[in-house]
């Protein structure tokens, strides 16, 4: 299903990073995160912070150059 979502920049960049690292479509990642939060299941690489926000493990450290590259894509 196609839809438009209005999400925070922070949520967008996190979901986009997960999609990039897992080589998946952004929509698939967002949909999976929603389902995981409702079902209470968690992917081994995605956990929920104490504040209820998903965090994820990267295959390598995220550098300031990585962040700048994402900003340049916009």
Residue pairs with C-beta under 8 A, 6 or more apart in sequence:
5 30
7 15
11 53
13 70
14 53
14 54
14 55
14 56
15 26
15 29
15 30
15 33
16 26
16 70
17 56
17 58
17 62
17 70
18 24
18 29
18 33
18 46
18 54
18 56
19 25
19 26
19 28
19 29
21 56
21 58
21 59
22 29
22 45
32 43
33 46
33 54
35 41
36 42
36 43
36 46
36 54
37 48
37 54
42 48
45 56
45 57
46 54
46 55
46 56
47 54
47 55
47 56
48 54
48 55
49 55
